[in-house]
């Protein structure tokens, strides 16, 4: 009954949907998504910060990059939470 077998992506990913047969399988999928979406920007951040540290830039200046990353993630996650709250509030 998943999406009533409609939609382009539903047809493409139908074999993958059958792989998730227990609740804990979703934990593994979420873990893989977390590695892909959160770790990649952190690695890029390290890649940007490392050459700056090699050029004897001060530690306070180098820590601006992680602080901006954290602020951006907080802003986007908060906005997402507010939007989802509004989207799901109308359904109950």
N, C-alpha and C positions, 0 to 999 in steps of 0.2 A: 504494500500500500504506500510505499515511499514515493511521495510526490505524484501518486497515481500514475507512475511510469511516464511522466511527462518531462519535458525539458531536455535541452541538448546535453547539459552536463550530467543529468541523471542517466541518460543512455550511455554516456561514455564511461562513467564511474560505477555502473551497476555491478560489475564483478567485484569491485573493491568494497561495495556496501555489504556484500555477503561475507566478507572477512570479519566484520565486527558482529560477533554473535553474543558477546557477554559485555556487561557494563564496564569491566576493568579494561577491555580493549580500547575504550575511548580514552582512558588515561594515557596509554602508550601513544595514541595519535596526538593527543594534546602535548605530550612531552616532545614529540618530534617537531610539531609546529613551533613550540617554544624555542627549541634549538635553532630552527631556521630563521625565525623572525626577530628574535631578541639577540642572539649571539652574533649574527652577521654585523649589525651596526656596532657592537662592542669591539669586534675585531678591527673594524675600520677605524674606530676611535683610537685603539692602541697603535694602529699603523700610522695615524696622523700624529699622535703624541710622541712616539719613539724618536723620530728624527729631530723633533724639537728638543727633546731631552739630551740628545747627542750633541746639539749645538749650544749646550750650557745655558739653556733658557731656565728661568727660575721655576721652582716647583709650583708656586702659586699661579703662574701664567699657564702652565701645562694643565693644571686642574680645572681650568675654565672649561675645557672641552667636556669632561665628564659631568660637570655641573650643568652645562647647557643641555647635554643629552638627557640627564635626569629631569630637568625642568620640562623639556619637550615631551618626554614620555608621560610625566604626571599630567600635563595639560591635555594630551591626546587621550589618555586613559580616562580622565575625568569627563571630558567631552563625550567619549563613547558611552560611559556609564549613564550620563544624563540623557543622552539620546535614546539609549535602550530602555531606560526607566519610562520615558515618555511613550516609546513605542509599545511597551508591554502594558502600560497602565490602561490603555484604551481597550485591551483585550479581556480584562477581567470583569 
